[in-house]
């Protein structure tokens, strides 16, 4: 089987490289066209994938390429992918090496390297794939170096000299290769050749880069010059020094049972053993994380795996920095224990702490020792215990970042997070037994999620299941689902998860503790720093300081944020539950409610202000605006510089606040916040967010007897139904809203409901009733001073006049709508009005002006990220282009519109685009293809009940069938005659009624 063409080869290479993972269409476009992709790039990617599927199908493979939004996935299944086999063998080899199985590790590395057959991706050019090829080649070279190191440990130096000589010649700047070659040559009796390899490398580095060789090469050179005995034995072989010289401590505690996962962290720690030796600063790593995340377990497990690489022993001390009952251990006490463990008699241990630290540094300067310091509270507690020089390694665990390390030491810092879901599942199975989960695999995943994948919580849950054979996994899951009892279940006695959190919370400064527990009251998935300012009633600057303290204490996480946007923060669920408990216990009466009121008020004010800036008009109409929170000050302009971006960053938070406000009896916040967010829901097509928020707010308003809120949510649900083309349902919602709005005297709200009813009537083809509702709504908008909606309604009236065939009456209405919308300063309002004017120009036959207007709408909507508006603009521009006879341009424009309709799942707009594409086919003489498109358009209009448009598509279908389009696409007309071409004028006449 052969893949033809560079594009197909590139697409396949990207999918293979990321087998079993979704590769987005954008990534594939970037790989195929790294500089300037064509407008049709996404379509061409789809064609490439289709062609690849066809090629694979011919080879008997049908399940390899799967469409999985936002791109495609190569499902490996039983198929073999060489790059993945290489990586799997390499990982297996490293694991074997870590566990001391050196011979097995060499074999696995050789198997991995044997998979290579020439250069990676050598037939697929392009910057993206060239970068991938470079990455793979570096991985291969690294594995060769690791294998060479293992062979040196096994004493196979003679077999390495030829291979390493060739490798150094091809990659002269790789110092690890050169170091291995020097050692292999020396052990083979070629001392002079080994020194010559060093000198050649030094010349190359100084002449080409202006730098000296690294510490590893320099130290090996010195050892060879001295004929050091250390070079004559493999590093893995430990030769204990005589007891008279020094004692070899072995203080590591036993590891935890069923240690699971953490392969990435183990690999990072392994680098401590591979980094070039620096004689002036110690090798140091810190593992930082919240209580119960497994810091000690990881430190002890790794230390136990590499203990044999420290011939001078292992020291361990628990510094008790976070003990609930005992004070932290002083550095002086630890120094006393370490010195005695290293052979210093008790009477010879200095009394002065500084002298003890100096003596420890002196002893360690010539030794290679592993020092594990658990539960370090501060850098002040750690510093006296650090070696000054030598080949020792220090591994410290802490609940807080030991920030002072970054100044004087090059420290590896590992922030230990929760286990991956698959690792959590594996740990539970190890603890409770596979038989407990075999019949309910979903329950074990849920159990892991409810434990936050926190190792301590998982161990408690697993132990409970192991100790109680009659306790089903499903029963334990149901108990943990109740947030009121989850911490109780995972905190047996006075210990467990709650105790670990309590120790960290206990040591927080008072203000940071108050911030933590009040933030725990929020049920949002994440939040910005200003939300912390709201709950604490302080400045945003001060709130950021306190939140940073909580992040350092591992009580909050920094959530991923889009580039250029402010940081956002989030809780793990268990930490949020603990914070909420502390708020209920520690906050004075009334403070929790006050904190929530301030936070909800801040979200509402920002959302209303963002709505105002998007629409360019007063909002809300008919009720007073939310008061501006004093703590925001000048920050509001910074936050809302791009109102739509603010809504996007707060998307999940807004819906979460609506839900919490609705559930806690704060109906006003729920419905007002929902109303404020509608421009965002509409522009971004977040219809599920819109519906869920409106329904929750409606239920809350009804429970509270809040008639304005109930009426507003009925109207918004009606607007949503119009957006979804469910016009009968929309009419019901809006009629119910109108009755309530008239009762409450809300003129602006009633006008909006009447405008919605006009849309329903127009869609059903009842132009007269639509105009009646328009007149009533126009009066309401005028009375309430709502210029933005008045402009929108004028544009809508212009559209109705077009539907009635009154082009002359439509033009002044559309022009007035544009002028009025520009007065508001709202880009969104201007785009809508210019679109209506473009439709009028198109119907009037002013095709140049129509094309210019649709182009303006396209620029405006793309600038706002308005995908719905963009699709409408493309459709209108495409119709204008085929009306001008520009069939190729029209086809490309309309296919772009079709892609967006698929993304939006808008069946009405899809049918309209299919209608226009059918017109392009008919104008090109492809009546068979046109007929198929018109049939699809008829079906689409029928699905949403758009009967006037369905009738229009039906007339077009009949016309092309009469012209010979009843045959299959590509066939001839009746009697074998070729299809005739239509003219733009003929199709325009068929489209005259109705137009949208």
C-alpha positions, -999 to +999 in steps of 0.1 A: +000+000+000+015+034-010+003+068+001+003+093-028+010+130-024+028+151+002-004+163+018-017+128+024+017+117+037+019+147+061-017+142+074-010+105+080+023+111+097+007+136+121-021+111+129+004+082+134+027+103+157-003+110+179-020+076+176-051+071+198-052+109+204-073+135+186-054+157+162-073+189+155-079+201+120-060+233+128-030+213+137-032+193+105-035+225+085-005+240+102+015+208+094+005+208+057+007+246+051+030+260+078+033+295+062+000+305+045-028+280+044-054+286+016-089+295+024-100+260+015-074+243+038-100+227+061-119+212+032-086+199+017-077+182+050-112+165+049-105+154+013-070+140+024-086+120+052-113+107+029-087+096+004-066+079+031-097+060+043-103+048+008-067+037+005-069+018+038-103+003+028-087-011-004-062-028+019-090-043+040-087-018+069-119+001+077-116+012+114-083+031+114-093+068+109-121+082+130-137+116+129-136+130+165-142+168+169-123+190+166-103+168+143-094+132+136-080+102+155-060+072+143-073+043+164-043+020+167-063-010+179-044-042+169-023-023+145+014-016+152+029+019+153+067+018+153+072+051+172+049+039+200+067+005+201+100+024+204+087+045+233+072+015+251+104-005+249+124+025+260+101+030+290+103-007+299+141-006+297+143+024+319+120+008+345+142-023+344+173-002+349+156+016+378+150-017+395+185-029+390+178-053+361+207-039+340+210-069+316+172-068+309+174-030+304+201-034+278+181-060+259+150-038+259+170-007+247+185-028+219+150-039+208+138-003+208+167+009+187+163-020+163+129-006+153+146+023+136+152+020+099+168+052+087+158+088+095+124+095+110+098+111+087+124+114+059+098+117+031+075+143+047+089+179+046+074+208+065+085+227+096+060+209+119+071+175+108+108+185+107+105+195+144+088+161+152+116+143+133+142+163+152+125+154+185+124+117+176+161+117+166+170+133+199+151+106+217+170+079+197+204+094+205+195+098+242+185+061+243+218+051+227+237+070+254+216+054+281+223+019+267+260+027+265+260+037+302+244+004+311+269-016+290+297+002+308+282-009+341+282-045+328+318-042+318+312-044+280+334-014+272+354-031+244+321-037+224+313+000+227+344+017+213+336+013+176+300+023+179+307+053+202+335+065+179+311+067+150+284+083+171+308+110+184+320+117+148+284+123+136+273+142+168+305+159+181+287+183+204+269+156+225+291+155+256+275+124+271+285+103+240+321+117+243+322+109+280+311+073+275+337+069+247+365+082+269+356+058+296+352+028+272+386+036+257+403+040+291+389+007+303+401-010+271+436+001+278+436+030+254+444+058+278+460+081+253+432+077+228+407+086+256+426+118+264+427+126+227+389+123+225+387+149+253+411+173+236+393+170+202+360+178+219+375+207+238+389+222+206+356+219+189+336+235+218+361+264+223+364+272+185+328+268+175+309+279+206+335+297+228+328+275+258+347+249+279+336+213+282+310+206+309+318+194+345+313+157+336+338+157+309+363+178+328+360+156+359+365+124+338+395+139+322+410+147+356+403+111+368+420+096+337+451+118+342+454+105+378+446+069+368+419+070+395+409+036+408+373+048+406+375+044+368+383+007+369+350-005+384+315+000+371+296+027+390+268+003+400+292-018+421+294-006+456+327-012+475+321-002+511+348+017+528+364+002+558+345+008+590+374+027+604+371+053+577+334+060+580+300+043+588+276+037+560+240+047+571+209+031+556+181+051+572+154+050+545+120+039+560+099+012+544+079+024+513+041+025+512+022-006+500+011-007+464+029+024+452+014+034+419+021+058+390+043+089+392+064+077+363+069+113+350+081+124+385+104+094+388+119+101+355+125+138+366+142+126+397+164+102+377+178+132+360+195+141+393+218+111+387+225+120+351+231+158+354+267+168+351+284+168+385+290+203+399+316+203+427+304+236+441+267+232+447+247+202+459+222+184+437+188+192+452+152+184+445+120+194+463+086+176+461+058+200+470+021+193+474-009+193+496-013+169+525-021+134+514-009+138+478+019+113+483+051+134+487+067+111+513+057+080+494+073+092+462+105+104+479+110+071+498+101+050+467+125+067+445+152+068+471+148+030+476+151+024+439+184+043+435+200+036+470+226+013+454+240+043+435+250+060+468+278+039+481+282+062+512+247+055+524+213+072+528+202+096+555+166+103+564+149+127+587+113+137+593+115+174+602+078+174+613+071+208+598+034+201+598+028+179+628-004+185+647+010+177+682+048+181+680+069+211+672+091+211+641+124+194+646+153+218+648+182+216+623+206+212+652+188+180+663+189+166+628+226+175+624+233+156+657+216+125+644+232+127+610+268+132+624+264+102+647+251+081+618+281+090+598+305+077+625+311+107+647+310+096+683+285+115+705+312+133+726+328+146+694+295+162+680+300+200+684+275+218+706+273+248+684+247+244+655+269+262+630+299+240+638+277+209+634+266+221+599+303+227+590+313+193+601+285+177+581+297+196+550+332+184+556+322+148+559+300+148+528+325+167+506+342+134+497+312+111+499+283+102+477+253+101+500+215+104+495+198+127+520+160+126+523+144+154+543+107+149+548+081+175+558+104+205+556+086+236+569+109+264+555+142+270+538+156+282+572+150+247+585+166+231+554+196+251+547+220+239+576+214+203+564+227+209+528+261+196+517+285+223+506+301+202+478+306+166+467+285+141+449+256+138+474+220+143+464+193+160+487+156+153+483+132+174+504+094+173+507+072+202+518+037+215+516+049+249+506+072+261+479+107+266+493+112+297+472+145+308+486+161+278+469+159+294+435+184+321+444+215+301+455+208+266+442+198+250+410+170+229+424+146+205+406+112+214+419+083+189+415+049+201+423+031+169+430-005+169+418-033+143+421-029+110+404-041+106+369-076+088+367-060+056+353-034+056+381-061+062+407-080+032+394-049+011+394-042+020+431-077+011+442-075-022+425-041-030+441-055-020+476-090-037+475-084-064+449-095-067+413-124-089+422-141-060+440-143-039+408-146-065+380-184-063+378-186-025+380-158-007+362-177+025+360-180+026+398-143+024+404-137+054+381-164+073+400-148+063+433-115+077+421-130+109+410-149+114+443-116+109+461-101+137+439-075+111+428-058+121+461-036+091+472-044+094+509-082+095+501-078+066+477-059+045+503-086+051+529-114+042+504-094+011+492-087+000+528-124+004+537-134-019+508-107-044+517-118-045+554-155-048+546-162-075+520-199-068+522-195-031+514-202-027+477-183-002+456-216+013+445-226+019+482-193+036+490-197+058+459-232+068+469-220+078+504-192+099+489-216+116+465-231+134+495-208+163+500-220+167+536-205+133+545-176+128+521-149+142+544-163+121+572-160+089+552-124+098+542-113+110+576-116+080+600-111+089+636-092+121+640-069+114+610-073+109+573-079+136+547-094+162+571-065+160+595-040+166+567-059+196+554-063+209+590-026+211+595-020+233+565-050+255+573-039+259+609-007+275+599-022+300+575-020+337+584-055+349+596-064+368+565-053+340+542-073+315+562-104+339+559-098+341+521-096+303+518-128+295+537-148+323+520-137+313+485-149+278+495-184+291+496-184+296+458-194+267+437-177+280+405-153+257+387-127+285+388-125+322+395-104+353+390-086+372+418-113+399+418-137+372+432-114+369+461-115+406+466-153+404+467-156+377+493-131+394+516-142+430+508-106+441+500-086+454+471-078+432+442-041+437+447-044+425+483-066+396+472-039+385+447-013+384+475-035+363+497-044+339+468-008+335+459-002+325+496-029+298+492-014+286+460+020+283+477+003+263+505-012+240+478-047+248+489-055+264+455-044+256+420-037+279+391-061+269+364-050+270+328-059+303+312-058+315+276-026+335+266-029+371+275-057+366+300-056+370+338-048+340+360-077+320+372-077+297+403-096+265+413-101+241+442-098+204+443-133+192+454-121+179+488-102+211+496-134+231+487-155+209+510-130+215+538-130+252+532-168+253+533-167+234+566-143+259+581-165+288+569-195+273+586-175+267+617-152+298+619-171+326+602-192+350+624-230+348+619-241+365+587-206+368+572-210+339+548-242+354+534-225+388+531-195+373+513-217+355+488-238+387+483-207+407+475-194+380+451-227+376+432-231+414+431-197+417+415-204+391+389-238+408+381-223+443+378-195+431+355-219+411+334-243+441+330-214+464+322-200+439+296-235+437+281-237+475+279-203+477+261-213+450+237-246+465+228-235+501+230-267+511+248-282+514+282-287+481+300-308+470+317-339+487+305-368+490+329-349+484+361-320+499+379-285+486+372-265+467+398-244+490+419-207+492+411-185+473+436-161+498+452-132+474+453-131+472+415-123+508+410-103+515+378-098+477+373-132+475+355-118+490+323-089+465+324-112+436+329-138+446+303-114+460+277-128+432+255-163+425+269-168+393+249-134+380+261-144+386+297-176+367+291-156+339+275-132+336+305-162+337+329-183+314+309-184+285+333-183+307+364-214+327+352-235+295+347-222+282+381-232+314+399-266+313+382-271+278+395-259+286+430-280+318+433-311+299+421-306+271+445-299+294+475-330+316+471-313+345+454-336+346+424-327+382+414-290+374+409-299+343+389-323+359+364-305+392+360-271+375+354-287+352+328-303+382+310-269+399+310-251+369+295-275+364+266-253+383+240-225+359+249-247+328+247-260+340+213-228+351+197-209+319+208-238+296+202-237+284+238-273+272+236-271+246+264-257+272+288-285+296+278-313+270+283-300+256+316-294+291+331-328+304+320-347+273+333-329+274+367-335+311+371-372+307+360-378+280+386-361+302+413-381+333+404-414+313+405-405+299+440-397+335+452-429+350+436-406+373+415-429+382+386-404+405+367-378+377+369-403+351+358-415+372+328-379+379+317-369+343+318-400+333+299-391+358+273-355+346+271-366+310+267-388+323+239-358+340+223-338+308+226-366+288+209-365+313+180-328+309+178-333+271+176-361+276+150-387+261+173-413+288+165-445+272+179-427+267+213-413+302+210-447+317+205-460+300+237-431+312+258-434+348+246-472+350+249-468+339+286-440+364+291-461+392+275-490+387+298-468+389+328-448+419+315-480+439+309-490+431+345-457+444+359-457+475+336-424+466+320-427+485+286-392+476+274-396+439+283-430+438+267-416+453+235-389+426+234-416+399+237-436+416+210-406+417+187-401+380+193-437+373+184-432+393+152-403+370+143-425+339+149-452+353+127-428+362+099-413+328+099-447+313+095-454+336+066-479+358+083-465+392+073-495+413+085-494+399+120-457+403+121-460+440+112-487+445+139-463+431+165-435+453+151-455+485+154-464+476+191-428+468+199-415+499+182-438+520+204-425+503+235-388+507+225-393+544+217-411+549+250-384+532+270-355+549+251-341+516+239-323+529+207-304+496+201-335+475+199-353+502+180-326+500+153-328+462+153-366+463+148-364+488+119-340+464+102-365+436+109-393+456+094-372+462+063-368+424+060-406+419+062-411+445+035-387+425+013-407+393+021-438+411+008-420+422-023-419+459-013-382+467-020-388+504-022-404+504+012-376+483+027-347+506+017-354+536+039-361+514+069-328+496+065-309+528+061-325+543+092-316+511+111-280+514+101-278+551+111-295+544+145-273+514+153-242+533+146-253+559+172-252+532+198-216+524+192-224+486+193-205+465+167-231+438+171-260+461+165-243+477+135-235+442+120-272+432+122-284+464+106-258+464+078-268+428+071-304+439+066-293+467+043-272+443+023-303+420+018-322+450+005-294+460-019-292+424-031-330+423-038-329+456-055-302+444-079-275+467-065-250+438-065-218+458-060-232+477-030-247+444-017-213+427-019-196+456-001-222+456+027-219+418+032-181+422+033-185+448+060-207+424+080-181+397+076-154+419+090-175+431+119-186+396+129-152+380+126-137+408+147-162+400+175-158+362+171-195+360+162-197+327+143-234+329+138-232+364+122-202+352+102-222+323+087-251+346+077-227+371+061-209+344+041-243+331+029-254+365+018-221+372+001-222+339-017-257+346-030-244+380-042-215+364-059-235+339-079-259+367-088-229+384-103-219+353-122-189+347-100-196+310-096-162+298-083-160+325-057-196+319-047-189+281-043-159+287-020-177+313+001-208+291+006-187+261+015-172+282+043-207+290+054-216+254+053-187+244+076-199+269+102-235+257+100-223+222+108-204+236+138-235+255+149-260+227+141-283+253+127-306+234+103-324+264+090-292+282+080-278+249+067-309+246+044-304+282+032-268+276+023-277+244+005-303+264-015-276+288-026-251+261-034-279+245-055-282+277-074-244+277-081-248+242-095-278+251-116-260+281-130-231+259-139-253+235-158-251+208-131-288+203-127-285+168-111-263+181-083-285+211-079-316+189-075-299+169-047-290+201-029-326+215-032-339+182-019-317+185+012-328+221+016-365+211+015-358+185+041-340+209+063-367+236+061-393+209+068-374+199+100-378+233+115-413+241+101-401+269+078-429+263+052-424+294+031-388+286+026-396+250+020-420+260-008-392+282-023-368+253-024-395+232-039-400+256-067-363+256-074-362+218-073-391+216-098-374+240-122-341+220-123-360+188-127-379+202-157-346+212-171-333+176-168-321+175-132-342+145-122-314+122-131-286+111-108-259+137-103-237+139-135-263+122-157-279+137-188-313+153-192-344+135-206-337+116-237-299+118-231-299+156-238-273+176-217-286+198-188-292+234-197-277+263-177-299+288-158-293+325-157-289+344-124-320+364-134-341+332-136-330+320-102-334+354-086-370+355-098-376+320-082-361+333-050-382+365-049-405+353-022-397+349+006-362+363+013-344+363+046 
